[in-house]
Amino acid sequence: MDKVFNKLRNLDAYPKINEDFYNRTLSGGVITLVSSIVMLLLFFSEFRLYLHTVTETRLIVDNSIGEKLHINVEKPLQKHGGRLEHNETYCGTCFGAEMSDDDCCNSCEEVREAHIKRGI
């Protein structure tokens, strides 16, 4: 039995240091052995979960056809995101078809024309 305890003491990865030499203890060996086993179990269980893929196929029916989406707009925004001041006019975005920063599209027709002009 002492032979087993000596081998377990030699497993101690965190020996207590008394001045200039290491003092390996039985409790340190037990803690090292238990923590190593726990780490290996955790590693292999996580690795198994990583390798195991689950494919889930679902079909969800949208029941909201007929419902209206209510959008409240308090004050229009400039295309740079700032609020309009009192005497400014609204400058809508052309959704990527602007030739310069000064281009504005305030209707669907202007957006279509800007995309045609840009060749998008």
Chimera marker file (.cmm) of the C-alpha trace (Angstrom):
<marker_set name="trace">
<marker id="1" x="0.000" y="0.000" z="0.000" r="1" g="1" b="0" radius="0.5"/>
<marker id="2" x="2.916" y="2.336" z="0.726" r="1" g="1" b="0" radius="0.5"/>
<marker id="3" x="4.179" y="1.714" z="-2.788" r="1" g="1" b="0" radius="0.5"/>
<marker id="4" x="0.863" y="3.023" z="-4.216" r="1" g="1" b="0" radius="0.5"/>
<marker id="5" x="0.971" y="6.084" z="-1.945" r="1" g="1" b="0" radius="0.5"/>
<marker id="6" x="4.571" y="6.834" z="-3.005" r="1" g="1" b="0" radius="0.5"/>
<marker id="7" x="3.609" y="6.636" z="-6.694" r="1" g="1" b="0" radius="0.5"/>
<marker id="8" x="0.635" y="8.909" z="-6.000" r="1" g="1" b="0" radius="0.5"/>
<marker id="9" x="2.924" y="11.367" z="-4.181" r="1" g="1" b="0" radius="0.5"/>
<marker id="10" x="5.198" y="11.440" z="-7.229" r="1" g="1" b="0" radius="0.5"/>
<marker id="11" x="2.195" y="12.502" z="-9.347" r="1" g="1" b="0" radius="0.5"/>
<marker id="12" x="1.878" y="15.717" z="-7.338" r="1" g="1" b="0" radius="0.5"/>
<marker id="13" x="2.133" y="18.445" z="-10.003" r="1" g="1" b="0" radius="0.5"/>
<marker id="14" x="1.935" y="21.259" z="-7.435" r="1" g="1" b="0" radius="0.5"/>
<marker id="15" x="4.357" y="20.328" z="-4.653" r="1" g="1" b="0" radius="0.5"/>
<marker id="16" x="4.684" y="22.514" z="-1.577" r="1" g="1" b="0" radius="0.5"/>
<marker id="17" x="8.014" y="24.269" z="-1.437" r="1" g="1" b="0" radius="0.5"/>
<marker id="18" x="9.797" y="24.308" z="1.916" r="1" g="1" b="0" radius="0.5"/>
<marker id="19" x="12.702" y="26.694" z="1.578" r="1" g="1" b="0" radius="0.5"/>
<marker id="20" x="15.008" y="25.126" z="-1.083" r="1" g="1" b="0" radius="0.5"/>
<marker id="21" x="13.386" y="21.775" z="-1.903" r="1" g="1" b="0" radius="0.5"/>
<marker id="22" x="10.077" y="20.353" z="-3.067" r="1" g="1" b="0" radius="0.5"/>
<marker id="23" x="7.830" y="18.502" z="-0.680" r="1" g="1" b="0" radius="0.5"/>
<marker id="24" x="5.496" y="16.226" z="-2.607" r="1" g="1" b="0" radius="0.5"/>
<marker id="25" x="2.384" y="15.271" z="-0.659" r="1" g="1" b="0" radius="0.5"/>
<marker id="26" x="-0.224" y="12.532" z="-0.932" r="1" g="1" b="0" radius="0.5"/>
<marker id="27" x="-3.073" y="15.065" z="-1.088" r="1" g="1" b="0" radius="0.5"/>
<marker id="28" x="-1.320" y="16.897" z="-3.932" r="1" g="1" b="0" radius="0.5"/>
<marker id="29" x="-1.001" y="13.637" z="-5.878" r="1" g="1" b="0" radius="0.5"/>
<marker id="30" x="-4.699" y="12.824" z="-5.340" r="1" g="1" b="0" radius="0.5"/>
<marker id="31" x="-5.751" y="16.328" z="-6.418" r="1" g="1" b="0" radius="0.5"/>
<marker id="32" x="-3.546" y="16.098" z="-9.533" r="1" g="1" b="0" radius="0.5"/>
<marker id="33" x="-4.930" y="12.670" z="-10.456" r="1" g="1" b="0" radius="0.5"/>
<marker id="34" x="-8.593" y="13.656" z="-9.924" r="1" g="1" b="0" radius="0.5"/>
<marker id="35" x="-8.255" y="16.973" z="-11.746" r="1" g="1" b="0" radius="0.5"/>
<marker id="36" x="-6.487" y="15.285" z="-14.685" r="1" g="1" b="0" radius="0.5"/>
<marker id="37" x="-9.271" y="12.703" z="-14.976" r="1" g="1" b="0" radius="0.5"/>
<marker id="38" x="-11.954" y="15.416" z="-14.826" r="1" g="1" b="0" radius="0.5"/>
<marker id="39" x="-10.156" y="17.479" z="-17.487" r="1" g="1" b="0" radius="0.5"/>
<marker id="40" x="-9.836" y="14.455" z="-19.782" r="1" g="1" b="0" radius="0.5"/>
<marker id="41" x="-13.517" y="13.582" z="-19.331" r="1" g="1" b="0" radius="0.5"/>
<marker id="42" x="-14.556" y="17.156" z="-20.078" r="1" g="1" b="0" radius="0.5"/>
<marker id="43" x="-12.280" y="17.325" z="-23.118" r="1" g="1" b="0" radius="0.5"/>
<marker id="44" x="-13.565" y="14.091" z="-24.633" r="1" g="1" b="0" radius="0.5"/>
<marker id="45" x="-17.224" y="14.896" z="-23.919" r="1" g="1" b="0" radius="0.5"/>
<marker id="46" x="-16.876" y="18.321" z="-25.586" r="1" g="1" b="0" radius="0.5"/>
<marker id="47" x="-14.984" y="16.769" z="-28.497" r="1" g="1" b="0" radius="0.5"/>
<marker id="48" x="-17.741" y="14.175" z="-28.934" r="1" g="1" b="0" radius="0.5"/>
<marker id="49" x="-20.383" y="16.935" z="-28.950" r="1" g="1" b="0" radius="0.5"/>
<marker id="50" x="-18.320" y="18.880" z="-31.491" r="1" g="1" b="0" radius="0.5"/>
<marker id="51" x="-18.172" y="15.906" z="-33.846" r="1" g="1" b="0" radius="0.5"/>
<marker id="52" x="-21.833" y="14.964" z="-33.404" r="1" g="1" b="0" radius="0.5"/>
<marker id="53" x="-24.116" y="17.025" z="-35.662" r="1" g="1" b="0" radius="0.5"/>
<marker id="54" x="-27.865" y="17.245" z="-35.326" r="1" g="1" b="0" radius="0.5"/>
<marker id="55" x="-29.982" y="18.152" z="-38.321" r="1" g="1" b="0" radius="0.5"/>
<marker id="56" x="-33.384" y="19.494" z="-37.428" r="1" g="1" b="0" radius="0.5"/>
<marker id="57" x="-35.964" y="20.059" z="-40.146" r="1" g="1" b="0" radius="0.5"/>
<marker id="58" x="-38.917" y="22.265" z="-39.256" r="1" g="1" b="0" radius="0.5"/>
<marker id="59" x="-41.769" y="23.789" z="-41.198" r="1" g="1" b="0" radius="0.5"/>
<marker id="60" x="-43.486" y="26.776" z="-39.619" r="1" g="1" b="0" radius="0.5"/>
<marker id="61" x="-46.674" y="28.238" z="-41.077" r="1" g="1" b="0" radius="0.5"/>
<marker id="62" x="-46.916" y="32.028" z="-40.976" r="1" g="1" b="0" radius="0.5"/>
<marker id="63" x="-50.400" y="32.871" z="-39.704" r="1" g="1" b="0" radius="0.5"/>
<marker id="64" x="-49.908" y="36.621" z="-39.966" r="1" g="1" b="0" radius="0.5"/>
<marker id="65" x="-50.924" y="37.022" z="-43.650" r="1" g="1" b="0" radius="0.5"/>
<marker id="66" x="-53.617" y="39.673" z="-43.563" r="1" g="1" b="0" radius="0.5"/>
<marker id="67" x="-52.253" y="41.501" z="-40.549" r="1" g="1" b="0" radius="0.5"/>
<marker id="68" x="-50.914" y="44.997" z="-41.084" r="1" g="1" b="0" radius="0.5"/>
<marker id="69" x="-47.558" y="46.240" z="-39.905" r="1" g="1" b="0" radius="0.5"/>
<marker id="70" x="-47.910" y="49.597" z="-38.183" r="1" g="1" b="0" radius="0.5"/>
<marker id="71" x="-44.954" y="51.949" z="-38.543" r="1" g="1" b="0" radius="0.5"/>
<marker id="72" x="-45.010" y="55.303" z="-36.774" r="1" g="1" b="0" radius="0.5"/>
<marker id="73" x="-42.683" y="57.940" z="-38.214" r="1" g="1" b="0" radius="0.5"/>
<marker id="74" x="-42.356" y="60.996" z="-36.037" r="1" g="1" b="0" radius="0.5"/>
<marker id="75" x="-39.929" y="63.004" z="-38.117" r="1" g="1" b="0" radius="0.5"/>
<marker id="76" x="-38.151" y="61.932" z="-41.325" r="1" g="1" b="0" radius="0.5"/>
<marker id="77" x="-34.438" y="61.206" z="-41.206" r="1" g="1" b="0" radius="0.5"/>
<marker id="78" x="-31.766" y="62.407" z="-43.589" r="1" g="1" b="0" radius="0.5"/>
<marker id="79" x="-29.908" y="59.666" z="-45.396" r="1" g="1" b="0" radius="0.5"/>
<marker id="80" x="-26.923" y="60.249" z="-43.106" r="1" g="1" b="0" radius="0.5"/>
<marker id="81" x="-29.199" y="59.446" z="-40.170" r="1" g="1" b="0" radius="0.5"/>
<marker id="82" x="-29.658" y="62.921" z="-38.696" r="1" g="1" b="0" radius="0.5"/>
<marker id="83" x="-32.994" y="64.561" z="-37.973" r="1" g="1" b="0" radius="0.5"/>
<marker id="84" x="-34.307" y="67.309" z="-40.263" r="1" g="1" b="0" radius="0.5"/>
<marker id="85" x="-34.174" y="70.833" z="-38.954" r="1" g="1" b="0" radius="0.5"/>
<marker id="86" x="-37.086" y="73.292" z="-39.364" r="1" g="1" b="0" radius="0.5"/>
<marker id="87" x="-36.331" y="74.654" z="-42.855" r="1" g="1" b="0" radius="0.5"/>
<marker id="88" x="-34.629" y="71.594" z="-44.385" r="1" g="1" b="0" radius="0.5"/>
<marker id="89" x="-36.194" y="69.446" z="-47.067" r="1" g="1" b="0" radius="0.5"/>
<marker id="90" x="-36.213" y="65.687" z="-46.903" r="1" g="1" b="0" radius="0.5"/>
<marker id="91" x="-33.529" y="63.852" z="-48.900" r="1" g="1" b="0" radius="0.5"/>
<marker id="92" x="-34.385" y="60.160" z="-49.212" r="1" g="1" b="0" radius="0.5"/>
<marker id="93" x="-31.939" y="57.406" z="-49.999" r="1" g="1" b="0" radius="0.5"/>
<marker id="94" x="-31.589" y="55.831" z="-53.458" r="1" g="1" b="0" radius="0.5"/>
<marker id="95" x="-30.639" y="52.487" z="-51.867" r="1" g="1" b="0" radius="0.5"/>
<marker id="96" x="-27.126" y="52.288" z="-53.280" r="1" g="1" b="0" radius="0.5"/>
<marker id="97" x="-27.745" y="54.007" z="-56.634" r="1" g="1" b="0" radius="0.5"/>
<marker id="98" x="-26.555" y="57.471" z="-55.574" r="1" g="1" b="0" radius="0.5"/>
<marker id="99" x="-23.933" y="58.965" z="-57.895" r="1" g="1" b="0" radius="0.5"/>
<marker id="100" x="-22.951" y="61.545" z="-55.258" r="1" g="1" b="0" radius="0.5"/>
<marker id="101" x="-23.839" y="62.424" z="-51.673" r="1" g="1" b="0" radius="0.5"/>
<marker id="102" x="-26.241" y="65.105" z="-52.903" r="1" g="1" b="0" radius="0.5"/>
<marker id="103" x="-28.506" y="62.699" z="-54.854" r="1" g="1" b="0" radius="0.5"/>
<marker id="104" x="-31.952" y="62.272" z="-53.316" r="1" g="1" b="0" radius="0.5"/>
<marker id="105" x="-34.738" y="59.804" z="-54.087" r="1" g="1" b="0" radius="0.5"/>
<marker id="106" x="-38.037" y="60.750" z="-52.474" r="1" g="1" b="0" radius="0.5"/>
<marker id="107" x="-40.297" y="58.375" z="-54.407" r="1" g="1" b="0" radius="0.5"/>
<marker id="108" x="-40.214" y="54.856" z="-55.794" r="1" g="1" b="0" radius="0.5"/>
<marker id="109" x="-40.023" y="56.242" z="-59.321" r="1" g="1" b="0" radius="0.5"/>
<marker id="110" x="-36.913" y="58.285" z="-58.449" r="1" g="1" b="0" radius="0.5"/>
<marker id="111" x="-35.305" y="55.155" z="-56.953" r="1" g="1" b="0" radius="0.5"/>
<marker id="112" x="-36.045" y="53.186" z="-60.154" r="1" g="1" b="0" radius="0.5"/>
<marker id="113" x="-34.641" y="55.985" z="-62.327" r="1" g="1" b="0" radius="0.5"/>
<marker id="114" x="-31.492" y="56.223" z="-60.209" r="1" g="1" b="0" radius="0.5"/>
<marker id="115" x="-30.916" y="52.462" z="-60.527" r="1" g="1" b="0" radius="0.5"/>
<marker id="116" x="-31.462" y="52.588" z="-64.295" r="1" g="1" b="0" radius="0.5"/>
<marker id="117" x="-29.111" y="55.580" z="-64.608" r="1" g="1" b="0" radius="0.5"/>
<marker id="118" x="-26.457" y="53.800" z="-62.530" r="1" g="1" b="0" radius="0.5"/>
<marker id="119" x="-26.923" y="50.559" z="-64.483" r="1" g="1" b="0" radius="0.5"/>
<marker id="120" x="-27.762" y="48.448" z="-61.451" r="1" g="1" b="0" radius="0.5"/>
<link id1="1" id2="2" r="1" g="1" b="0" radius="0.2"/>
<link id1="2" id2="3" r="1" g="1" b="0" radius="0.2"/>
<link id1="3" id2="4" r="1" g="1" b="0" radius="0.2"/>
<link id1="4" id2="5" r="1" g="1" b="0" radius="0.2"/>
<link id1="5" id2="6" r="1" g="1" b="0" radius="0.2"/>
<link id1="6" id2="7" r="1" g="1" b="0" radius="0.2"/>
<link id1="7" id2="8" r="1" g="1" b="0" radius="0.2"/>
<link id1="8" id2="9" r="1" g="1" b="0" radius="0.2"/>
<link id1="9" id2="10" r="1" g="1" b="0" radius="0.2"/>
<link id1="10" id2="11" r="1" g="1" b="0" radius="0.2"/>
<link id1="11" id2="12" r="1" g="1" b="0" radius="0.2"/>
<link id1="12" id2="13" r="1" g="1" b="0" radius="0.2"/>
<link id1="13" id2="14" r="1" g="1" b="0" radius="0.2"/>
<link id1="14" id2="15" r="1" g="1" b="0" radius="0.2"/>
<link id1="15" id2="16" r="1" g="1" b="0" radius="0.2"/>
<link id1="16" id2="17" r="1" g="1" b="0" radius="0.2"/>
<link id1="17" id2="18" r="1" g="1" b="0" radius="0.2"/>
<link id1="18" id2="19" r="1" g="1" b="0" radius="0.2"/>
<link id1="19" id2="20" r="1" g="1" b="0" radius="0.2"/>
<link id1="20" id2="21" r="1" g="1" b="0" radius="0.2"/>
<link id1="21" id2="22" r="1" g="1" b="0" radius="0.2"/>
<link id1="22" id2="23" r="1" g="1" b="0" radius="0.2"/>
<link id1="23" id2="24" r="1" g="1" b="0" radius="0.2"/>
<link id1="24" id2="25" r="1" g="1" b="0" radius="0.2"/>
<link id1="25" id2="26" r="1" g="1" b="0" radius="0.2"/>
<link id1="26" id2="27" r="1" g="1" b="0" radius="0.2"/>
<link id1="27" id2="28" r="1" g="1" b="0" radius="0.2"/>
<link id1="28" id2="29" r="1" g="1" b="0" radius="0.2"/>
<link id1="29" id2="30" r="1" g="1" b="0" radius="0.2"/>
<link id1="30" id2="31" r="1" g="1" b="0" radius="0.2"/>
<link id1="31" id2="32" r="1" g="1" b="0" radius="0.2"/>
<link id1="32" id2="33" r="1" g="1" b="0" radius="0.2"/>
<link id1="33" id2="34" r="1" g="1" b="0" radius="0.2"/>
<link id1="34" id2="35" r="1" g="1" b="0" radius="0.2"/>
<link id1="35" id2="36" r="1" g="1" b="0" radius="0.2"/>
<link id1="36" id2="37" r="1" g="1" b="0" radius="0.2"/>
<link id1="37" id2="38" r="1" g="1" b="0" radius="0.2"/>
<link id1="38" id2="39" r="1" g="1" b="0" radius="0.2"/>
<link id1="39" id2="40" r="1" g="1" b="0" radius="0.2"/>
<link id1="40" id2="41" r="1" g="1" b="0" radius="0.2"/>
<link id1="41" id2="42" r="1" g="1" b="0" radius="0.2"/>
<link id1="42" id2="43" r="1" g="1" b="0" radius="0.2"/>
<link id1="43" id2="44" r="1" g="1" b="0" radius="0.2"/>
<link id1="44" id2="45" r="1" g="1" b="0" radius="0.2"/>
<link id1="45" id2="46" r="1" g="1" b="0" radius="0.2"/>
<link id1="46" id2="47" r="1" g="1" b="0" radius="0.2"/>
<link id1="47" id2="48" r="1" g="1" b="0" radius="0.2"/>
<link id1="48" id2="49" r="1" g="1" b="0" radius="0.2"/>
<link id1="49" id2="50" r="1" g="1" b="0" radius="0.2"/>
<link id1="50" id2="51" r="1" g="1" b="0" radius="0.2"/>
<link id1="51" id2="52" r="1" g="1" b="0" radius="0.2"/>
<link id1="52" id2="53" r="1" g="1" b="0" radius="0.2"/>
<link id1="53" id2="54" r="1" g="1" b="0" radius="0.2"/>
<link id1="54" id2="55" r="1" g="1" b="0" radius="0.2"/>
<link id1="55" id2="56" r="1" g="1" b="0" radius="0.2"/>
<link id1="56" id2="57" r="1" g="1" b="0" radius="0.2"/>
<link id1="57" id2="58" r="1" g="1" b="0" radius="0.2"/>
<link id1="58" id2="59" r="1" g="1" b="0" radius="0.2"/>
<link id1="59" id2="60" r="1" g="1" b="0" radius="0.2"/>
<link id1="60" id2="61" r="1" g="1" b="0" radius="0.2"/>
<link id1="61" id2="62" r="1" g="1" b="0" radius="0.2"/>
<link id1="62" id2="63" r="1" g="1" b="0" radius="0.2"/>
<link id1="63" id2="64" r="1" g="1" b="0" radius="0.2"/>
<link id1="64" id2="65" r="1" g="1" b="0" radius="0.2"/>
<link id1="65" id2="66" r="1" g="1" b="0" radius="0.2"/>
<link id1="66" id2="67" r="1" g="1" b="0" radius="0.2"/>
<link id1="67" id2="68" r="1" g="1" b="0" radius="0.2"/>
<link id1="68" id2="69" r="1" g="1" b="0" radius="0.2"/>
<link id1="69" id2="70" r="1" g="1" b="0" radius="0.2"/>
<link id1="70" id2="71" r="1" g="1" b="0" radius="0.2"/>
<link id1="71" id2="72" r="1" g="1" b="0" radius="0.2"/>
<link id1="72" id2="73" r="1" g="1" b="0" radius="0.2"/>
<link id1="73" id2="74" r="1" g="1" b="0" radius="0.2"/>
<link id1="74" id2="75" r="1" g="1" b="0" radius="0.2"/>
<link id1="75" id2="76" r="1" g="1" b="0" radius="0.2"/>
<link id1="76" id2="77" r="1" g="1" b="0" radius="0.2"/>
<link id1="77" id2="78" r="1" g="1" b="0" radius="0.2"/>
<link id1="78" id2="79" r="1" g="1" b="0" radius="0.2"/>
<link id1="79" id2="80" r="1" g="1" b="0" radius="0.2"/>
<link id1="80" id2="81" r="1" g="1" b="0" radius="0.2"/>
<link id1="81" id2="82" r="1" g="1" b="0" radius="0.2"/>
<link id1="82" id2="83" r="1" g="1" b="0" radius="0.2"/>
<link id1="83" id2="84" r="1" g="1" b="0" radius="0.2"/>
<link id1="84" id2="85" r="1" g="1" b="0" radius="0.2"/>
<link id1="85" id2="86" r="1" g="1" b="0" radius="0.2"/>
<link id1="86" id2="87" r="1" g="1" b="0" radius="0.2"/>
<link id1="87" id2="88" r="1" g="1" b="0" radius="0.2"/>
<link id1="88" id2="89" r="1" g="1" b="0" radius="0.2"/>
<link id1="89" id2="90" r="1" g="1" b="0" radius="0.2"/>
<link id1="90" id2="91" r="1" g="1" b="0" radius="0.2"/>
<link id1="91" id2="92" r="1" g="1" b="0" radius="0.2"/>
<link id1="92" id2="93" r="1" g="1" b="0" radius="0.2"/>
<link id1="93" id2="94" r="1" g="1" b="0" radius="0.2"/>
<link id1="94" id2="95" r="1" g="1" b="0" radius="0.2"/>
<link id1="95" id2="96" r="1" g="1" b="0" radius="0.2"/>
<link id1="96" id2="97" r="1" g="1" b="0" radius="0.2"/>
<link id1="97" id2="98" r="1" g="1" b="0" radius="0.2"/>
<link id1="98" id2="99" r="1" g="1" b="0" radius="0.2"/>
<link id1="99" id2="100" r="1" g="1" b="0" radius="0.2"/>
<link id1="100" id2="101" r="1" g="1" b="0" radius="0.2"/>
<link id1="101" id2="102" r="1" g="1" b="0" radius="0.2"/>
<link id1="102" id2="103" r="1" g="1" b="0" radius="0.2"/>
<link id1="103" id2="104" r="1" g="1" b="0" radius="0.2"/>
<link id1="104" id2="105" r="1" g="1" b="0" radius="0.2"/>
<link id1="105" id2="106" r="1" g="1" b="0" radius="0.2"/>
<link id1="106" id2="107" r="1" g="1" b="0" radius="0.2"/>
<link id1="107" id2="108" r="1" g="1" b="0" radius="0.2"/>
<link id1="108" id2="109" r="1" g="1" b="0" radius="0.2"/>
<link id1="109" id2="110" r="1" g="1" b="0" radius="0.2"/>
<link id1="110" id2="111" r="1" g="1" b="0" radius="0.2"/>
<link id1="111" id2="112" r="1" g="1" b="0" radius="0.2"/>
<link id1="112" id2="113" r="1" g="1" b="0" radius="0.2"/>
<link id1="113" id2="114" r="1" g="1" b="0" radius="0.2"/>
<link id1="114" id2="115" r="1" g="1" b="0" radius="0.2"/>
<link id1="115" id2="116" r="1" g="1" b="0" radius="0.2"/>
<link id1="116" id2="117" r="1" g="1" b="0" radius="0.2"/>
<link id1="117" id2="118" r="1" g="1" b="0" radius="0.2"/>
<link id1="118" id2="119" r="1" g="1" b="0" radius="0.2"/>
<link id1="119" id2="120" r="1" g="1" b="0" radius="0.2"/>
</marker_set>
